Amino acid sequence: MATREATIETWKNADAVCFDVDSTVCCDEGLDELAKFCGVSEQVKEWTNKAMGQCHFRESFQSRLDIVCPSFQTMKSFVDGHPVNLSPGLEPLVKKLQARGCAVYLVSGGMLEIIAPVARKLGIPLENVFANRLKYYFDGEYAGFDKSCPTSQSGGKPLVIKNLKNKFGYKNVVMIGDGVTDMEASPPAEAFIGYGGNVEREKVKHNSAWFVTSFKEMIDEL
């Protein structure tokens, strides 16, 4: 495992930084908030708790979405009425990275409809967003999700980073997130920084060479 010092050194020299979104870039979890909006919060939470650790990401994602069953109109109403809730210090951190010429990406197992406004608020181009796309029938009813999106399956985040490195030749990619799927993205990312400003996950905290609870710590190191 990399040391804290080596991780900080990679961070200072990062040419690309990939952020998880739910509970990292944003204070909340998009799917949980959508479930609350649709009045099925308890069912989704119950299923999530029951399935915790017993299934792959895709199965969990599909099962929860099947409970919520969000139509195009429901998603639009939710996004229109749900302000982007950025984690403290995230905005100045992204601005600082971009000013240094570092490419910033959002890599999430969440839904593109919810994440696109986050990217716009942060000045991150949509082509730098990797998330799940929902599908709708011609009448706007929910029809599932696009299974060709890498982040719709376990191991999707490492795949996104591997593809970015192959395409752009990045040498120092850093992944930042609160979850195990984020931690598993290094390698191919040269470093992983665990974030616990919204939720502290014991496994991530214990296995991160550098674990932060505030983005200010990361700004200070730049």
C-alpha positions in Angstrom: 0.0 0.0 0.0 1.2 3.5 -0.8 2.3 5.8 2.0 0.5 9.0 3.0 3.6 11.0 1.8 3.7 9.2 -1.6 -0.1 9.8 -2.0 0.3 13.5 -1.2 3.2 13.7 -3.7 1.0 12.1 -6.4 -1.8 14.5 -5.5 0.5 17.5 -5.9 1.5 16.3 -9.4 -1.9 15.0 -10.6 -2.7 15.6 -14.3 -6.2 14.1 -13.9 -8.5 13.9 -10.8 -11.6 11.7 -10.8 -14.2 12.4 -8.1 -17.0 10.1 -7.0 -20.3 12.1 -6.7 -22.7 10.7 -4.1 -21.5 11.6 -0.5 -18.2 13.0 -2.0 -18.8 15.9 -4.4 -22.4 16.1 -3.1 -23.4 15.8 0.6 -26.3 13.5 -0.3 -26.9 10.2 -2.2 -28.9 10.9 -5.4 -30.8 7.7 -5.6 -31.8 7.9 -1.9 -33.0 11.5 -2.4 -35.0 10.4 -5.5 -36.5 7.6 -3.6 -37.6 10.0 -0.9 -39.1 12.3 -3.5 -41.1 9.4 -4.9 -42.3 8.2 -1.5 -40.4 4.9 -1.5 -37.5 5.8 0.7 -38.1 3.0 3.3 -38.5 0.3 0.6 -35.2 1.3 -1.1 -33.4 1.6 2.3 -34.8 -1.8 3.4 -33.7 -3.5 0.2 -30.2 -1.8 0.3 -29.7 -3.0 3.9 -30.9 -6.5 3.1 -28.6 -6.8 0.1 -25.6 -5.1 1.6 -22.5 -7.0 0.6 -24.5 -9.9 -0.9 -24.7 -8.8 -4.5 -22.9 -6.9 -7.3 -23.5 -3.2 -7.9 -25.6 -3.8 -11.0 -28.1 -6.0 -9.2 -28.4 -3.6 -6.3 -28.8 -0.6 -8.7 -31.4 -2.3 -10.8 -33.4 -3.5 -7.8 -33.6 -0.1 -6.2 -34.4 1.6 -9.5 -37.2 -1.0 -10.1 -38.7 0.2 -6.7 -38.4 3.9 -7.6 -39.4 3.4 -11.3 -38.7 7.0 -12.2 -40.4 8.3 -15.4 -38.8 11.1 -17.5 -41.3 13.6 -16.0 -40.5 12.4 -12.4 -36.8 12.8 -13.0 -37.3 16.3 -14.5 -39.5 17.4 -11.5 -36.9 16.0 -9.0 -33.9 17.7 -10.7 -35.7 21.0 -11.1 -36.8 21.0 -7.4 -33.6 19.6 -5.9 -30.8 22.1 -5.6 -27.2 20.9 -6.0 -25.9 20.2 -2.5 -22.1 20.5 -2.9 -19.8 19.4 -0.1 -18.0 22.3 1.6 -14.7 23.3 0.0 -15.4 21.3 -3.2 -16.0 24.2 -5.5 -12.7 26.1 -4.7 -10.8 22.8 -4.9 -12.1 22.1 -8.4 -11.3 25.7 -9.5 -7.8 25.4 -8.2 -7.2 22.1 -10.0 -8.6 23.5 -13.3 -6.4 26.6 -12.9 -3.4 24.3 -12.6 -4.3 22.6 -15.9 -5.4 19.4 -14.2 -8.3 17.6 -15.9 -11.3 17.0 -13.6 -13.8 14.1 -14.1 -16.9 13.0 -12.3 -17.0 9.2 -12.2 -20.2 7.9 -10.5 -22.5 4.9 -10.2 -25.3 7.5 -10.0 -27.6 8.9 -12.7 -26.6 11.3 -15.4 -29.8 13.3 -15.1 -28.9 14.1 -11.4 -25.2 14.6 -12.0 -25.3 16.9 -15.1 -26.4 19.9 -13.0 -23.6 19.2 -10.6 -21.1 19.3 -13.5 -22.6 22.5 -14.8 -22.3 24.2 -11.4 -18.6 23.2 -11.2 -17.7 24.1 -14.8 -16.9 20.5 -15.7 -17.7 19.7 -19.3 -20.3 16.9 -19.8 -17.9 14.8 -21.7 -15.9 14.6 -18.5 -18.9 12.9 -16.7 -19.1 9.1 -16.5 -22.4 8.0 -15.0 -25.5 5.9 -15.7 -28.1 6.8 -18.3 -31.7 5.9 -17.7 -33.9 4.7 -20.5 -37.5 5.7 -21.1 -40.4 4.3 -23.3 -41.9 6.7 -25.9 -44.5 7.8 -23.4 -41.8 8.8 -20.9 -42.2 5.8 -18.5 -39.1 4.2 -17.0 -37.6 1.5 -19.2 -34.4 0.5 -17.3 -30.9 1.8 -17.7 -28.1 1.7 -20.3 -26.1 -1.4 -19.5 -23.3 -0.4 -21.8 -22.3 2.4 -19.3 -19.1 1.2 -17.5 -20.3 2.6 -14.2 -23.5 0.4 -14.3 -21.4 -2.6 -13.1 -18.9 -3.6 -10.5 -15.4 -2.7 -11.7 -16.7 0.2 -13.8 -14.7 2.9 -12.2 -11.2 1.2 -12.8 -12.3 0.6 -16.4 -13.2 4.3 -16.9 -9.8 5.4 -15.5 -7.9 2.8 -17.6 -9.7 4.1 -20.7 -8.9 7.7 -19.9 -5.2 6.9 -19.4 -5.1 5.1 -22.7 -6.8 7.9 -24.5 -5.0 10.9 -23.0 -1.8 9.5 -21.6 -2.3 10.7 -18.1 0.6 9.8 -15.8 -0.7 10.8 -12.3 -4.4 10.0 -12.0 -6.0 10.4 -8.5 -9.4 9.0 -7.5 -11.3 10.6 -4.6 -14.3 9.0 -3.0 -16.1 7.7 0.1 -16.7 4.1 -1.0 -15.1 0.8 -1.6 -15.8 1.0 -5.4 -13.7 4.3 -5.4 -10.9 2.7 -3.5 -10.9 -0.2 -6.0 -10.1 2.2 -8.8 -6.5 2.5 -7.7 -4.8 0.9 -9.6 -5.2 1.9 -12.4 -5.3 5.3 -10.7 -1.9 6.1 -9.3 -3.4 7.2 -6.0 -6.6 7.0 -4.0 -7.7 9.6 -1.4 -10.5 8.5 0.9 -13.1 11.2 1.8 -15.1 11.1 4.9 -16.6 14.5 5.1 -20.2 13.2 4.7 -20.0 9.5 5.6 -17.1 7.7 7.2 -16.9 4.1 6.0 -14.6 2.1 8.2 -13.1 -0.1 5.5 -12.2 3.0 3.4 -10.8 4.9 6.4 -8.7 1.9 7.4 -7.4 1.1 3.9 -6.7 4.7 2.7 -3.1 5.9 2.8 -4.5 9.4 3.0 -8.0 9.9 4.4 -9.5 13.4 4.7 -12.7 14.7 6.2 -12.3 18.2 4.6 -11.4 19.3 1.1 -9.5 22.2 2.7 -6.8 19.6 3.7 -6.4 18.8 0.0 -6.4 22.5 -1.1 -3.7 23.2 1.5 -1.4 20.5 0.1 -1.5 22.1 -3.3 
